[in-house]
Amino acid sequence: MEMEGRIRAKFEESIKSELDDSPPSIDSVSLARALIMNPSTSEATANLVFQTLSPFLKSTHDSLYLRHTLCCLSDIAVNFSSLSRRVFELVRSFSLNCSENSPRILAQALSVLVLISESVEDLLCELNELNESLFLSIGFQHCVAVRHWLLLNAERLPIRPHLLLTTFLGFSKDPYPYVRKAALDGQVHLCKSIVVEDRTIIKGCYFRSAELLNDMEDSVRSAAVRAVAQWGQLFVTCNHNNNTKHLSDALFILLCSMVRDMAIGVRIEAFDALGQINDVSEDILLQTLSKKVLPINKGKKYPKPCSMNQELEVALVAGAFVHGLEDEFNEVRTSACRTMNKLTSVSAVFSKESLSFLMDMVNDDSMVVRLKVLETMHYMATSNHLNMQETHIHMFLFMLVDTSPLIRTSARNVFRAIRLREKALFKLSMDALLENLELYPQDEADVFSVLFDFGRHHGNFALKVIEDVSDEIEPSCEGKLNFDSRRVAAFLVLAISVPLSHQQKICNIQPRLFSYAVTLLGRISHALRDTMDQHTLLRYLSHCSQSAIISAEEFCFEIKEKMTLSTHIGSQTNSDNELTNAATCMSRLLFGKMERTWQLVKYGYTREVLKMLGNWEEEVAGVKYETSVSTFILLYLRMMKLLAKVMVHFVSPCNLGHKLGELSILLGNLNTSLLDIRHKFIGYTKEEELHILELICLSHTLSISRIETYDCSTLKKLYAVVSQMESLQNTNFVIELRNLLSEIGESSSIPVPTPLQKVIDIFSFKTTSCSNFLLSGHLKHIKAEINTCDNEFENPSIFIAGLPVGVTLRISLFNVPSKSRIWIQMKLGMDFPQFVFLDLELFEGCDEFRKFMFTTPFFKTPKVDKFAIKVSIGMECLSEIRSLRRHGGPRCDLVCLCEEVELFFSQPAKVL
């Protein structure tokens, strides 16, 4: 406080010593800034400074004074939020009425306004009063620094995107290089943040960026490469002719022409940009690996974007990646490896041919480059594109004994995913892993884990290796066991993995080897901790050690269940048929274990069941390519987890851990989950539909058997579902349930726990139709997608309080039958939602896919400055009992077909 008082006294004395009509001197303004920046300064002192400086802001044209005053006012707004609005109003008025000031002053005032509006949300809309002409008038002044600042901060200002884009395009011809660079970077950022549909603008930006590839300045060429990559892809996409592939190849060639640029930054940008091109001809890709023009590419020419009268020759592509991998700078080599990683998924032939070049890089001086090479090889292996030959593997195996732990770990990760086709390569790999283990004992856990995966992937080769080294594993003539040897321990880990290999229908590993492995249980379980726990491993080894001949189909432990799911998921390809077949096989394995899971639930092992179901759910959720069957399995597993949690209240009703109202919430979630399973898929067989209905009956039975969850409407629903089941097939469960319901009566108004508990006890996945529940693969998932058409928090739609506002949506519907009743649901906070019916007959498309724009009014606009609504699409469950009473809305339950999206609205700025 003492410091504040002394500076304030000096400031007041300085002001008094000056003439009344003249503005404060620079010294006075400096004292004012010292007061504002002092953290102990009071708000009263800040207010005094503001009132002292504000009258002179409009009355003087002294540029030096104005610059210091604006800085001081900016500090006041930042440090004292109570004065932010007053500072904003003052500076805004100054900006609008003092256009005769220098561009630097106006730009600084604009900077202050933007800074304040970003910290105070209420002031954002008031920036709109600064019209676009002010922005343009400042930008086209002679001051280079001002133009540069405006281009760097243009997107923070309330300028229409198309005007902004045109401005960026114009300034890309500025004589100053850093202005051209800022214009190009602004184009790229704007291209990513808005949707540009005007083909003329796209073409202009693309061609102008291509011209700047020949700019004299390195920084401009780097920015031009980024702009060419973005606008070039957009130009190819918006082209409606049949030469899309031709244009994409031309873009790829144009970017390849920059990989030999003299500037290191340009070369890095060029390789990074090449990784963004996903549609390129295989012939062009292969040309990047050869410095000589391939015969198939001779004579090929492509149009040059900056002038359609010129042409691009394929020679520009020749050896592009060879030059990148041989570059003297490791940053360029790393970028080239990173791009090759991305392009290996485009062409399997390119992936195969590039392997030799990658192998040459495993001895690179830079560790970053070597790690990037290993990452690329790992990606190729997981995509099944890594065809390792004997000429390659010798160089690669040296990575396993590298002095760097990071390199060794990355090399072992490649071995986890690799698939070798020759026994000789397998033995060489085994020898290298064993050498890794001997030289670096600290890697034991990871080496064991790799060996376990290696054996599962190469069962036949692993079996032959075990047969060859059986003398090392068995006790010596004196009866001594050599299990302390790391080499022997590694062979035992390899041996116990063989039964889990899909190459081995019948395993010929001697049972005693599994007994030997038990003596190393601690070391092996530590290595396999990410695959199974120690208890599961012990049960697995015990089971295998008791069988002379081990069949992979016998395994019923959690490890087998988890690995079977992983194997089926991991072996999927991009083919729809193969995906569906893999998912169908996965479903058969899964539903074959439901009876055992249900028994565990009934016996009270809920925690173990939830853990097991959670593991399965993680495995299925990790599927790279989603199918209708995999989506169904996910929903089914989540439903089973809810059912298990509900059953705790019936298996252990006296558990003190049960919370009040918990059962009602769980049953509500279970019913919602079952509705989703029943109505969000089409193509069920009779057995599959029957099983789902049986689960719904079980849920309703659980609800009406307890006082706290009993509801007469649920009893009516139960009768309706039983009637539907009888029309399909009379299973034992249906017969028992019908007999008990006839005793209760449909009009019963009190819960009847005793007889219904018998039904719950009778329910079993054997007595129900689950034994025949094998998804046929003909399921189709009903879903929807909503696009908000550029409505975002930073770009809200305009509304007037109390009047309806238009809500525009771009809607996509998948596998929705034309007779379905589809509703748009719009919710504002906790208010009752507004529903809008979608008549599918009015929109083009078929049941498999419809895409259309739809605008509907939202009537309940609140009397606030801003608000947001949540929008979703639901489908009415017509087969359910009509239990809802909604005026103008659905009469049956809705299943949500998509995730909720949020739309934002804001009132227009008020004109003073």
N, C-alpha and C positions, 0 to 999 in steps of 0.2 A: 504493500500500500504506500510505503514511503517513496519507493521508486516511481510509482504512478503519480503521486502528488508532485514530485519534483519535475518530471517531464511535462505534466499538464500545466504547471506554472510557467515553464519556459515557453510552451506552445501558446498560452494566452498572452504572455508578454510579447511574443513575436508578432502575434496578430494585431495587438493594439498599436504597435510601433509602425505599422504599415498604413498606407492611405486607405480611406474608407472605400473608395470606388475601385481600387486596384485589387486583383486577386492575391491570395497569400503567396509569399515567395516559395522558392523550392526548399529553402531551409525549414520553413514552417510546415510544408507538406511532409518533409522528412521526419520532423518531430511527431507529426500526426501518425505516420506509419509506425514509428517506434512505440507510440502509445497503443496502437491497435494490436501489434504483434506481441506486446507484453502479456503473458498469460494471466497476470493478476489484475489487468485493467477491468474496471467495472463497466456495466452496460450504460450507466449514465455518462461516463466519460466518452464512450464510443458514440453515443447519441450526440454529444457536444461536437465531436469532430465531424460527424456527418452533417449536422446543421451548419457548421462553419464553412465546409467545403462545397456543399451542394449549390448555393446560390450562384457561384462563379462558374459552374460547369457550362452553362449556356451563354454566359455574358462575355467570355473571352475566347480568342482564337489562337492563343499561345500554345503551340503544339507541345512544347516541353512541359508546360504546366499541366496540360490536359492529360498527357501520358502518365505523369506521376499521380495525378488526382484519380484517374481511373484505376490505377494499381491500388491506391489506398482504399477506394470504394469497394474494390473486389475483396480486399482483405477484411473489410468490415462485414461484408455479406457472408464470408466463409467462417469467420470467428464468432459472429453474433447473429444467430439464426433469427432472432426477433426483428432484426433490421433488414433481413434479406429482401423482403417484398418492397420496402421503401427504396432500397438501392436499385432494385430491378426496375421499378417504375421510373425512377429518375434517369437511369441510363437508357431505358427504352425510349423515353421522350426525347432525350438528347440525340439518339440515333436517327429518329424519324424526322427531326426538325432541323438538323445541322448538317445537311448534305454538303455544305460548302467547305467543311473541314477536310483535312488531308485524308487519303485512303487509309493510311496507317492508323489514324485516330479512330476512324469508323470501324476498322477491323478489330482494333483493341476493344472498343465498346461492345462489338458483337461477341467477342470472346468472353467478356465479363457476363453478358446476358446468358450465353450458353452454359457457362460454369454455374451460375446461380440456378438456372432452370433444371439442371441435372441433379442438383442437391435438394431442390424443393419441387416435388412432383406437381403441385398445383399450378406452377408457373409454366409448365411445358406447353400447354395449349395457347398461352398468351404470346409465345414466340411467333405464332402464325401471323401476327399483325405486322411483323417485319416482312414486307412483301418481297417477292423474288426480284423485282427491279433493283432493290437496294443491293442484293447479293451480286447481281450482274454488273451494276454500276461500279461497285468496289472492285470486282474481279477484273474488269477491263481497263483499270487504271495502269499507269506506267510502272508502278512500284512492283518489282519482282517478288519481294518478300511477302507482300500482301497476297499476291496471286497464289504463291506457294502455300501460305497459311490457309487460304480459303479452300484450296483443293484438298488439303489434308483433313480439314474439318467440315467439309461440305455436307457429309451425311449426318452431322449433328444438327444441321439447320433444317427448318421446315421448307424444304424445296421439293417440288414434285420430282419423282424418280426420272421421268422421261426428259424433263428439262435438265436435270442433273447429268444424265447420260450424254445429252447433246453438248453440254458444257465441257464435260471431260473429253469428249471427242474433239472439240474445237481446240482445247488447250494442249492436246497431244502434238500440235504443230508449233507450240511456243518455241521461241529461239533459245530459251534457257533450258539446259538439260534436266535440272532437278524439278522444273515445272512439268516437263514432259513425263518424267518418271512418276510424279505424283498423279498426273492425269491418267496414266496407264494403270497404276495401282488402284485408283478410284474406280475405273471401269471394271476391273477384276472383282473388287469387293461388291460392287453394285450388281454385277452379273450373278453372284452367288446369293444375294439377298432378295432379289425381286425376280418376277417372271417377265421376260421380254418376249413378246410375240411378233413384233414388227420385224419382218425379215430384212427390210431395207436398213434398219438401224443395226441389226446383227451383222449384216454383210459389211456395212461401213466400219464398224468397230473391228471386225476380223481383218479386213483388208488394210486398215490403217495400222493395226498392230503388226501385221506382216511386213509392212514397209519399214517400220522402226526396228526390225531385226538387223538392218544395215546401219543403224545409228552409230555415230563416232564414239559415243560415251558408253562405257561398260554398264553402268547402272541402268541406263535406258534400255539397252539390249536385254538385260536380265528381266526387267519389268515387261518388255515386249514379249519375251518367251512365255511368261506367265499369262499374259493377255491372249496370245495366240492359242494357247492350250484351252483356255476357258471359252473364248468366243468361237474358236474353230469347232469345238465339240457341239456348241449350240447351233452353229451354222449347218453342220452335218445333220443334226437332229431335225431342224426345221425345214430341211430340203425335202420337197415332196416328190421329187423325181425318183427314178430307179437307180441312180448312180450314187447312192449313199455310201456304198463300200468304196467306190472310186474316190470320193471326196475325203473319206476317212483316211485312206492310204496317202492321199496328197498332204493331209495335215501331218501325218506321221513322218513323211519324207521331209517336209518343211522343218519340223523340229529336229530331225536327225542332222540337218544341215548346220545346226548350231553346236553340235557336240565337239567340233574341232575349233571352236572359237578361241582366240588368244587369251581371253579372261577366264580365270578359274570359276568365278561366280556364274558366268553365263553357261559354262559347261555343266555345272551342277544343276542349274535350273533346267537346262535342256533335258538331262536324263530324268530328273524328277517329273518333268512334263510328259515325257514318253510313257511313264508308268500310268498316266491317267487315260491313255487311249486303249480302250477295251476291244475295239472292232478294227482289226487290221489283218490284211491278207497274210497267209502263212508264207508265201513266197517273199514278201517284203521282210517279214521277221527273220527268215533264214538268211537273207542278204546282209543283215546286220552282223552276222557271224563270219562273213567272208569278205576279204578286202577286194577280191576279184568279182566282177559282175557275173552272177550265175547265168547260165544259158537261158533259163526260163524267163529271166528279167531283161534280157537284151532287147533294146528297142522300145521298151515301155516308157511312156511319158505321161505326166500328170499336169493339170492346170495350176499355175502359180497364183495364189490368192490376190496378191497386190496388183497383178495385171494379167487378165485372162489371155493376153496375146503372148505371154511368155509361158514356158513350160518347165516343170521340174523333172530332172532325170533321176533314174533309180541309182545312178552312181553316187548320189549324195548319201545314200543309206549304207553303201558298201563298207563293212567293217566297223560300223558305228560302235557296237559294244566291245569289239576288239580294242579299238582306240581308248574306250573308257576304262577297260580293265588294265590297260598298259599305261594309263596316265601317271605322271610323276607325282601328283598330289593324291594322298589317300582319301581326301574328301570326295574327289571325283570318282575314284574306284569304288568307294562305298555307295555312292549314289547309283552307279552303274549296276552294282550287285542288287541293290534294292529294287531297281526297275526290272531287272531280269527276274527277280522273285515274283513280281506281279504278272509279268507277261508269260511265265511258264504255264499259267492256267488258261491262256488263250489258245495255245497250240501244244499238243503232246510231242510233235516232231521237233519243235523249237526247244522244248524242255530237254529232249534226248540229246540234241546236238550241242546244247549249251553246257552240258555236263563236263565235257573235256576242258572247256575254258574255265569253268569254276574250279576244277581240280588243280589247275595251274595256280590258282589264287590261294590255295590252302597254306602255302609257304610265304605268304605276303609278310612284309616287314611290319605292317600295322595290325595290331590286334583287333581294332574296330572292323577292318576289312575282313579278317578271318572269321570273326563272329558273324558278320553279315553273310558271308559265303555259307557258313553252316546253317544259318537261319533259312537261306534260300533252299539248301539241300533238304532241310527238314520239311519245308513246305512242299517240295517236289515229292518227297517220300509219302507224306500224308495224302497227296493227290494221286499216288500210285504212278508217278511219272519218273521216278528215280530208278533207272535201269543200270545198276552198278555192274561194271565189267572188271575183269582181273587187272586190266591195265590201269583202271581208276583206283581200285581199292587199296593198292600198296601205298599210294600217296595219301589217301584218306586216313589209313590206319595210324599214321604217324601222329595224327591229332589226338589220339587216345593217350599218348605218352608225352604230350606237350607239358611244358613247365607251368603253364597257366591253368589254374583250376577252372576258370570260366570256359576256356577252350575245351578242356576235357569234358566238362559237363555238357556243353553244346554238342560235342561229337557223340556222346552217349545218347543224347536225345534223338539224334538221327537214327541210331541203331534201334531205338524203341519202335520207330515207325517203318523202317526199311523192310522190304521183302526181297530176299535173295533167291535166285533160281538155280544155283549150283551148290553142290555139297562142298566143293573146294573153297568157294568164297565164304561159306559158313564157317569152315574150319579156320580159315585165315582170320576171320573176325573174332572167333572164339579165342585164338591165340593172342590177338591184340588186347582183348578185354582181360585175359588172364595176366598179360604183361602189365597192363594198367594197374591191376590189383596188387601185383608184387612190388611195383615201383612206388605206388602211392597207396599205402594201406588205409589212409584216411578216406579213400573213396569207396571203401568196401560196401557200405549200405547202398549207394547208388549203382555200383557195378552189379550187385546181387539183384537189384530191382530190374536192371536192364536185361540181365540173363533170364530172369523169370519171363519177361515179355518176349524176349528173343526165342525162348523155347516154345512158348505158346504159338508164335507166328510161324515157326519152322519145326513142327513136330517130328516129321520124318527125319530131317537132318539131325535134330537133337538126339533122337533115339539111337541113331548110328554112332554118334559121338560117344554117348554113354556106354554103348556096347564096346567101343574101342578102348575106353579108359576104365572099364570095370575092374581091372586088376589094381588100379591105383586106389579105387574106393574101398574094395574089400579088405578085410583084415589080413595082415601078413602071416607068414608061416608060424611065427611065434604067437599069433593071436592078438597082436597089437593093432589097435585102430589108429588111423592117422587123420582124425577129424580136425585136429588143430591146424592142419595145413589149409591155407586160404584156397589153394588150388582144388583140393578135395571138397571143401565147403562150396566152392563155386559150381563144381560138377553136380553136387547134390541139389543145389537150387535149380539147376537146369533140368535135372531128372524129375523133380516134383512138378515142374510146369508142363511136362509132356501130356499128361492125361487131359489137360484143359485145351489142347490143340485140336482144332477142327479137322486137321489132317489125320488125326488118330481116332478112328471110330473105336478100335480096341487097342488098349495100351499094353505093351509088353515090358514095361519097367518092372523090375523085380520088387515085390512088396517090401522086402527088407530094407531097400534103399529109403523108403519113407520112414521106417523105424530109425535108420541112421540119422535122418534129417531132424527127428524129434530131439536128438541130443544137441542140436544147434538152434533150438526153437527161439531163443532170445535174439540171436543175431539175425535170423531169417525174418522173424516177425517185425523187427525194427526196420529192416530193409523194405518190407512189403506193407508198411503201416498205412500207405495211401490206398492199398488194395483191399486189405482185410485186417481185422484185429487178431490178436494172439489166440483168443479162444476159438475163433473160426478156423484159424490155421491148424491148431491142434486137432480139432475134430476132423478136418480134411485129411491130415496125415494119418490119423488113427484109422479112418475109414479105408484109405488106400492101402495101408499096411496089412489089412485083414483080408484082402482079396488077391487071389493069384492072378486073375485076369480082370482088369479094370475097364469097365465101359464108361465112356463119358456121359452116357445118358443116365447113369445111376446117381450122379451127384445131385443131392438135394439141398446142399448147404447154401448159405447166402453168397459165398464167393462165386459159386457157379451161376447163381441167378444174376449177380451183378455183371459178371464177365460175359455171360451169354447175351445180355442186353447190349453191352458195350460192343461186342463183336458184330452183332447184327446191325447196330447203328453205324459203327465205323466202316463197315463194308459197303455202305450205300454209295451209289453214283448219282449222276445227274439225270439218269433215265427215269421217267415217271413210273414205268412198269417195275423196274428194279426197286425203286423206292417203296412202292406199294407192297411188293412181295416181301421186302425186308421188314416193313412195319407189320405186315400180317403175321409173319413168322414170330416177330417179337410179341404180338398180342397173344398168340397161341401159347408161347412159353409163359407169359404172364398169367393168363386166366387159368392155366393148368395148376397154378400154385394158390389160387384164391381159396380153395377149401381148407388148405393147411393154414393159411393166414386167418381165416374166419374162426377156426378152432382155437388158435392162439388168442384171438380177441375174446372169445367166450370164456377162456380159462383165466383171463385177467392179465395177459402179457401185453398190455396196451403200449407201454413204452417201447418194447422191442419191436412191435408191429409198426408203430409210427416211424421208428428209425429205418426199418426195412423199406416201408413204403416211400419214405423220403429219399432213400438211396435210389430206388427205381425211378422216382420222379425226376431226380437230377439227371439220371442217365437219359431218360426220354427227352427232357428239356434241352439236352445238349445236342440233339439231332440237328445237323446243319441244314438239311432240307426238310421243311415241314410238309406233312401230308395229312389228309383227313383222318387216317387211322392213327397216326401219332398224336394228333390233337385230341382225338377221342380218348386215347389211353391216358393222356395227361389229365383230362377231366375226370376219368374214371378213378384214377389213383387219388386225386384230391377228394373225390366223393368218399372213397374208402377210408381216407384219413378222418373225415368228419364222422363217418359211421362208427369208427373205432372209438372216437372221443365220446360219442353219444352212448355207446354200449358200456362205458365205464360207470355211468349212472345206474345201469341195470345190473351189472355184474357185481359192483361194490356200492350199493345204494347208501350205505351208512358211512361212507368216506367223509371225513370232516373237511377235506380239501375242496369239496364241491361248493361253488359260489352260488348265491341266490340269483335265480334267473338265468344261470349259465346253460341249463338244459334247453330252455326255450330258444335261446339264441342259436345254439348248435343245431337244433331240429329245424329252425327256420333256414339256416345256411344249407343244411342237408337237403331240404326240399327244393331250394333254389338250384342247387347243384344237379339234382336229379331232373329238374325241368330242363336245364341246359342240355343234359345228355340226351333226353328224350326228343327235344324239339329242334336242336341246332344241327341235326344230321338227318339226311335222307338216304334211303337205300338199305335199311335194316332188313335182315331176313326175319321170318316168323319167330325163330328161336331167339334171335337177338332182341327183338321187341318184347317177347315174353319175359325174358330175364330182366329187362329194365323195368317192366311193369311190376314184377315181383319185388324188386328193390323199393319201388315207390310204395307198394303195399306194406312192406316192412317198416318204412319210415312213418307212414300213417298209423300203423299199429302201435309203434313206439309212442307216438304223440298222444293217442287216446287212452293209453294204459296208465297215465299219470295224472293226478289231480291238477298239478301246476301247468300242464301243457294241454289239457283236454279242451276240445272245441267241437261243437256239433257239426260244423261245416266240414271238418276233417273226416268225421265219420261218414258223411254223405259222399265225400270224395273217395273214401275207401270202397264203399259199395259200388261206385261207378267204375273204379279201376278193376275190381274183381269181375264185374260183368264183362268188361272188355277182354279180360284174360280168358274167361270161359269161352268167348267166341273164337279165341285162337287155339287153346289147348288146355285140357284139364290135367295139370300136374298134381302131385301129391300135396304140395304146399297150397295150391289153389283150393283143392277139395277140403283140406283141413280148415282153411280160413273161411270158406263159405259155410261150413257146418257151424263154426263158432259164431259167425255173424248172424246166422239164423236164430241162434239162441239169444243173442243180445237184443236184436231188433234195431231197425234203422232210426227209430225216434228216441233212443236212449239219451238221456240228458246228463248222465253221470258216468264217470270212468269205470271200467270193469277190468281191473288189473289181472285178476286170477286166471280167467280163461284166455285172455289175450297173451299172458305170459307164456302159456303153453304153445301158442303159435310162434312166439319169438324163439322158444327153445327148439321147436321143430324145424325152423328155418335153417337150411344148410345149403351150401353151394353144390352139394350132391343131389339133394332132393329137388332143388330148383333146376332150371334149364341151363345153368352155367356150364354144366358138363358138355353141352352142345354149343356153347358160346364161343365160336371161333370166327372172328371178323373176316368176312369174305374179301375185303379189299375194294368193295363197290360202294363204300360210304362216300358221301359228299358233304362237306362241311358248309353249312349256311353261315355266311358272315357278311359284314358291310364295312365300308370305309368312308370316312367323312374328311373332306378337305375344306378348310375355312376360307379359301380364296383370299389369301394375304392378310386376313384379319389377325392381328397380333397385339400383344400388350403395348408395343411401341407404335403400332399402326391401327388404332381402334376405329370402328365405324362411328359416324356421326348420328346423334339422335336428339330429339326434343322431348323433354320430360313430360309425361302424361299422354303422349301420342304414340301410336304404334310405330315400330321400326322394322324395316325389312331385314330378314336374315337370309343371306345367300350362301348356299352350300353346294359343293360338288360331291355327289354321292355315287359310290360304286357298290353294287350288290352282286354277290357271288352265290350261285346255286339256290336262288330264292324262287320257289314256284310262283307262277303268275297269280294263283288263287290265294296266296298268302295275304294276310292283313298286316301291313307294315305301318308303323307309327313313328313319327319324329317326336321326341320328348325334349322339352326345353324347361329347365329349372333355374329359378332365381333364388339363391340362398335356400332357406327352409320353406319357402312358399310352395303351394300346391302346383305341380307341373302343368304346363300347357302342352296339349297333344295336337298333332296335325297328321291327318291320314294321308297316306301315299297310295294312290290308285295306280298300280303297276301297268294297267292296260294303257295308260296315257303316255308311257315312256317307251322309247325304242329299245331294242335289245331282246335277248332271249332269257330263259330261266338260268342258263349257265352264267351269264354276265350282262349286267346293265350298268351304264354310266351316264349320268345326266346332271344338269344344273337345276337347282330348285330354290325358289325364293318364297319365303312365307313370312307373314307379319308376326311380330311378338308384341302382344298387347299390354303387358304389365310393366311398362317402363316406369321405374321409380323416379321420384323427384330428387335426384342427386346429380352431381356433375359427371360421375363415372360409375359404371357398373359392369358386371360380367355375368353371363349365363352359361350353363353347362348343357350341351346338346348331345343326344345319343339317338340311336335307331333301335327300335324293338319290334319283335314279331309276336303277334297275339297267338296264344296257345289255344287253338279252336277246339281241341279235343278235351280240354279241361272244363270243369263245371263253371258256369258264369257266376262268379262270386263278387265281382266288382261293380260299383255303382258310380260310374263316372259320366257326367254330362258331356256328351260329345267326344268321349275318349273310349279306350278299349274296355270291353266288358269282361274279358278273361285276362289271366295273368300274362305278363310280357316276359319274353326272354331277350336280353340285350345282345345285339349282334355286333357291337363294336365298343371300343373304349370311348368314354366321354371326352368330348373336346370342349374347350372353353373359348367363347367369343367375347370380345371386349368392345364397349361402347363409351363414347365420350361426347359431352355437349360441345357445340362450337364455341370458340372464344367470343367473349362479349366485347362489343365495340364501345369504347368510352366516348 
